[in-house]
Amino acid sequence: MSIDYYGYLGKDIEKYKEKYFKNYKEIFILYKEINYFLQKTKFKLRVKDNNIQDVTIVPLLIKSLETFQAIYVLLKNCIFNDAESLTRILSEGMINLGYCAKGENECKQYNAKDIKNKIKIINAAKDHPEESPEELFRRQP
């Protein structure tokens, strides 16, 4: 069947994937090498509970690494639009990470803004329960 019929789930996508991988083989190899280095580094990270930068930066780094890996998977499967969207998300994450790495005060500002945004989301859900999943408002024993 044609790619127009099955899209990314059909067999015809394989010829596009092979051609794409062949054209950009060096980039995919570099991507995997960077990923390997970052993945190894992730397991060497140690967080000190009383260090606000560690507690903030390590989760941002891990989230960015997972986004980096998702981009690879999408690109390898020729799903370019979603890979592009995740690239923007990765860039935002790296900007946040860099900002928090500047110092303790910047890290505190980032966390305060993040908490403020979460409170806004909670209040919006509370003010409009009809637009939110009812599980949010069900009390658990």
C-alpha positions in Angstrom: 0.0 0.0 0.0 1.0 3.6 -0.6 2.5 5.9 2.1 -0.6 8.0 1.5 -2.8 5.2 2.8 -0.8 4.0 5.9 1.4 7.0 6.6 4.2 6.4 9.1 2.8 3.0 10.0 3.0 1.5 6.5 5.9 -0.4 4.9 6.5 2.3 2.3 8.0 4.6 4.9 11.0 2.3 5.2 12.5 3.4 1.8 12.3 7.0 3.0 13.8 6.2 6.4 16.7 4.3 4.7 17.4 7.2 2.3 17.2 9.8 5.0 19.5 7.8 7.3 22.0 7.3 4.5 22.1 11.0 3.6 22.6 12.0 7.3 24.5 9.0 8.6 27.3 11.1 10.1 24.9 13.3 12.0 23.1 10.2 13.4 26.4 8.7 14.5 27.3 12.0 16.2 23.9 12.2 17.8 24.3 8.7 19.3 27.8 9.5 20.6 26.5 12.6 22.3 23.6 10.6 23.7 25.9 7.9 25.0 28.1 10.5 26.8 25.1 12.3 28.3 23.5 9.0 29.4 26.7 7.9 31.2 26.9 11.3 32.8 23.4 11.1 34.0 24.2 8.2 36.3 27.2 9.9 37.7 25.3 12.9 38.9 25.0 13.3 42.7 22.4 15.6 44.2 23.0 17.3 47.6 19.6 17.8 49.3 20.6 21.2 50.6 21.9 22.5 47.3 19.0 24.3 45.5 21.0 24.3 42.2 21.5 20.5 42.3 17.9 19.8 43.1 16.7 22.1 40.3 19.3 21.5 37.6 19.6 17.7 37.7 15.9 17.1 36.9 16.1 19.8 34.1 19.1 18.0 32.7 17.4 14.6 32.8 14.2 16.0 31.1 16.4 17.6 28.4 18.2 14.3 27.8 14.9 12.4 27.4 13.7 15.1 25.0 17.0 14.8 23.1 16.4 11.1 22.8 12.8 11.5 21.7 14.0 13.9 18.9 16.4 11.2 17.7 13.6 8.6 17.6 11.3 10.9 15.7 14.0 11.9 13.2 15.0 8.3 12.6 11.4 7.6 11.7 11.0 10.7 9.5 8.5 12.4 11.8 10.0 15.9 11.2 7.3 18.2 12.5 7.1 16.7 15.9 10.9 16.5 16.1 11.0 20.2 15.3 8.5 21.0 18.1 10.6 19.0 20.6 13.7 20.8 19.5 12.0 24.1 20.6 11.1 22.5 23.9 14.7 21.2 24.3 16.0 24.7 23.6 13.7 26.2 26.2 14.9 23.6 28.7 18.5 24.3 28.0 17.9 28.0 28.5 16.3 27.3 31.8 19.1 25.0 32.8 21.7 27.6 31.8 19.9 30.3 33.8 19.7 28.1 36.9 23.4 27.3 36.5 24.3 31.0 36.8 23.8 31.0 40.5 21.7 30.3 43.5 19.6 33.5 43.2 18.7 32.7 39.6 17.8 29.2 40.6 15.5 30.6 43.3 13.9 32.9 40.8 13.3 30.1 38.3 11.7 27.9 41.0 9.5 30.8 42.2 8.3 31.4 38.7 7.7 27.7 38.2 5.6 27.4 41.4 3.7 30.6 40.5 2.8 29.1 37.1 1.7 25.8 38.7 -0.5 27.7 41.1 -2.1 29.5 38.2 -2.9 26.2 36.5 -4.4 24.8 39.8 -6.5 27.9 40.2 -7.7 27.7 36.6 -8.7 24.1 37.1 -10.4 25.0 40.4 -12.3 27.9 38.9 -13.4 25.9 35.9 -14.0 22.3 37.2 -16.3 21.5 34.2 -13.2 21.8 31.9 -11.0 19.6 34.1 -10.9 15.9 34.6 -13.0 15.0 37.7 -10.2 12.9 39.1 -8.5 16.2 40.0 -11.2 17.0 42.5 -11.9 13.5 43.9 -10.4 13.1 47.4 -8.5 9.9 48.0 -8.5 8.2 51.5 
